[in-house]
Amino acid sequence: MVEEEISEQAPVEEDTSGEEKDNSRFSWYVVNSFSGYEKRVMNFLEGQLSRKYPDSVGEVLIPTQEITSNVRGRKTSRKKKLYPGYVFVQLDLKPEIIMDIRSMSNVSGFPPMNQGNPEPLTDPEISRLKGQADGSGKAQIIRVPYSVGQTVRVTEGPFNNFTGVVESINPERGRVRVIFTIFGRKAPVEIDFSQVRPV
């Protein structure tokens, strides 16, 4: 409630200066977790550690990317961790925070080798990292169960039941270029991933 009153009196200027001070205090660090326990470590950092040191823990990040697969004509998507076994956290680092993180179960410490003081990430490293996470919805990785030179059959559309050879694959557009032999002549046709199956 106090924050709301302050923001009403001086809406933009004070908020911006406060953010700048926070950003100068915080640096990004890598926490090495056991594989498969990244979410638990994230919950610990955002919950227990953040409550213990309310002014010293900032944003916590597990970068993911959406993977779209085409299996038997059906598109399925799932989120895949870009860096399995790593959690990225913004900290105003103190020796007691380092001890608490290192003593947490499911954490092997700070890379490399968990010795000495953790090294913060550089600005270009963290902006690249955040860019990968932010763009996960836009730049999708498409996995297709066939490759160039493979024989495929069309399952729907005007070329239904035609068999041809894959000439090229365009994952960004979700289309594949297939060469058909029609009346003794080769005819290249672009078809959607969902309309093609390997023979």
N, C-alpha and C positions, 0 to 999 in steps of 0.2 A: 504494500500500500504506500509506503514511503517513496518507493521508486516511481510510482505513478504520479505522485504529487510533484516530484522533482521534474519529471518529463513534461508535465503540463506547463510549468513555469518557464523552463528553458528547453524546448523540445529537441532541436537538432544539434546545436553547438556543443553542449556539455556532453551529450551522448558520444559524439564523435571523438572528442578529446579523451574521454574515458576509455574508448576502444583502443586508441593509439597507445595509451599507457599500458593497457593489458597486453597488447601485442608485443611491446618492447620487453616486457617481463618474461613472456612465454617463449619457449623453443619447442620444436618437435623432436620426439625421441622414438626409437624403435624398441618395443618390448618383445622378447622372444618367448612365445608360448609353445606348449606341446601341440602338435598337430591335431586339429579337431576340437581344441579347447579355446579357440580364439574368442568365441562369443562369451564364454565364462570370464575370461580375462578382461574383456571389454566391460562386462557388467560390474566386475570388481573395481575397475578404474573409475567408471562413471558413478558407482554407488558408494561403496565403503570408503575407498580412498578419497573420493571427492568430498564426502561428508567429514572425514577426518582433517583434510586440508582444503577447506572451501575456496580459498583464494589462490591455490597453487595448481589445480587441475583444470585444464581447459577442454578442448574438443578431443574425442576419441574416434579413431577411424579404422575400419577394416575394409580396404578397397575391394569391390566386387565388380564383375562384369557379367552381363547377360549372355548366355550361350544358347543359341537356337539350333536345334537339331531337327533333321527331317528323316523320320523313320517310318517306312511303309506309307508314305504319302501324308503323314500327320506331322505338323509342326509342334514341337515341344520346346519350352524354354525353361532354363534354370539359372540361378546365380552361382557363379564360380568365384572363389577367392583368388585375387590376383597374386597375393603373396601368402600362401599357406604357412602357418606357424609364426606370423608376425602381426602385431597390433601396433598402431601408430597413435601416440598420445602427445598432447600439448601440455607441457609442464613448466612451472616455475620451480626448477629443481633444487631440492634441499637434501642433505645427507640422510635424513630420516625417511624421506620419500623413497630414496634408492633402496634403503634397507627393507621397507615395507613391501616394495614391488619384488625384490629378490627373494623375500621369504614367503611369498604367496605360492600356494600349490598350483600346479599346471604352468608355472613360469620357470624358464631356465635362465632368466636374467636379461641383460642388455648385450647385444652383439657389439663388437666381436669378442668372443671368449669370456664375457662376463667379468672382466677385470678392470679395476680403476674406475674413474668417472665415465659415465656414458657420454658419447659424442653426439651433439645435436645434428639433425639433418640440415642441409643448406636450403636456402630459399628456392633455388631451381629444382632441387630434388622434391621438396614438398609440393610445389606448384604442379610438377609433372604428375605426382602421385594423386593429388586432388583432381587434376584434370582427367585422369584415367577413371576415377571413381564417379565424377560428375557426368562424364560422357558415356557411362555404361549403358544407358537406355538408348542412346543414339547410335553409337558404334558397336554393333553386335557382331559376335563371331558366329558364323554360320558353319555348321558341320554337315557335310553331305556324305552319304554312304556309297559314293562312287568317285571315280577319278578319270582324268583325261585318258582316252584310248579304250575305256571300258564300254562294253555293249549294254545298252539300256532299252527298256520298252516304255512307250508312252501309255499312260493309264486313263487319260481323259483328254477331251478337246478334239479339234479337227484331225489330229494325227493319232487318234486312239488306236492301240494295238500295233502301231508301227514300231519297228526295231531299228536302232541306229547306233552310231558310235559317238561318244562324247568328244568334242573337239576342244571346247574351253568351258570354264566354270566362272561365273561372275557372282561371288558371294554377296557383294554390296547390293546388287539389284535382285538377288534371289532367283537368278535365271541361269540356264545351262544351254550351250550351243551344241546341237546334235546334228550329225551328218546322216541323212537318209539317202538310200539309193532308190529313186523312183523312176521307173521305165528306163533303167540302165544309166541314169544320170545322177550325179551326186547333188543333193539339195540340202544346204545348211539351214537349220531352223532354230530360233531361240524359244525355249520353253521354260515355264516356271518350274522350280524345284519340285513342287508338290505334284506335278503331272508326270513325273518320271520315276521309274524303279529300275534297279539293276537286274539284269537277266541272270 
